[in-house]
Amino acid sequence: MSKPILRDSSQEDPPVESEARQGTQPTADRHSADAEMARVLRTAPLRMALDPSGGGIAHWKHEPLHDVVQPMTDHVVMAYNGSIQRVERRSGRSVAIGTFRPGVVIIIPAGASSRWDIPKPVDVVQLYLPHTMLERVAREADTATPTDLLERTAHPDPITSRLLLSAADSLEGNGALDSLFRHQLIELLATRVLAAHSGSPTSFQPTTGGLAPKALLRAIERLRSDSDADVSLAALASEAGLSRFHFCRAFKESTGLSPHAWLRQHRLEQAMNMLRDTDISIVSVAAALGYASQTAFAAAFRKLTGETPSDWRRRTR
């Protein structure tokens, strides 16, 4: 008897959970997502940023794949950015045939295992999403949305795809900025994935209004601090008494910028003042502002101004 074939996953997926849904494998037998991906892809990621509290983002380019992905501790959400190709994914007795193309997402729920047959090289950005994070996001949003994710092979979702792909080239080599950007993006993606890819998709009801004046002042003081003040999204939101997602929304409504964009603009203004008003070397400016290297600082500065720091300094003096 031939194996049952699901229809092309590039079309709308049926609203049912696959055989490989989250939880089919005991937690103790699961591998971390980054370790399992390194094993099955047989290469190192181009870039990877993992957080101690769980979650992370990785950019991979790998060769054709014909192997089984073993159960992982986290949900893995992928945005595809390569050439169009047909792929096959086997989960238990079911086979899904899909078309990888830009704008689609792939989801491997935590605890799931499936065999992949991908005939061409792949360029993909992956989100590693702890199940506890999904539960927290659902709880903070006061929604009854189930937190088990559906298996997706090549599901059209340009919003999630665009958000995730933006992580591949938005890290700037600055610890505070990169961490804040990553946390902000992961929160947004977790909310999006819950709304669009859980067992019973639902809409999150947005709240309105900005931060209270005192809360906004405290957040800005923390972001502006030159000390070792914690500028993580968790710390900012906790001080304001809001969930991380709602803090981001309220901060942007109050300032016109996301927390990450506000801090990036502030660091740019600091850099301009130091370049214009002092004779400090560019490498010292980069170090003072927390950049990993002069090259990383120069790239971030040019991205925002269109000029290198040295060219900008010569022009403004």
BELMODA-V23184 format. One record per run of one state. SS is the DSSP state (a for helix, b for strand, c for the rest). FROM is the first residue (numbers start at 0). TO is the last residue. Records with the same first field share a line. If there is no record, write none. Layout:
SS->FROM-TO + FROM-TO
This chain:
c->0-2 + 6-25 + 29-29 + 31-31 + 41-45 + 50-54 + 62-63 + 69-70 + 72-73 + 80-83 + 91-92 + 100-102 + 108-112 + 118-120 + 129-129 + 140-147 + 149-150 + 156-156 + 168-172 + 198-211 + 224-231 + 240-242 + 255-257 + 277-280 + 288-289 + 291-292 + 305-307 + 316-316
b->3-5 + 30-30 + 46-49 + 55-61 + 64-68 + 71-71 + 74-79 + 84-90 + 93-99 + 103-107 + 113-117 + 121-128 + 148-148 + 151-155 + 173-173 + 197-197 + 290-290
a->26-28 + 32-40 + 130-139 + 157-167 + 174-196 + 212-223 + 232-239 + 243-254 + 258-276 + 281-287 + 293-304 + 308-315
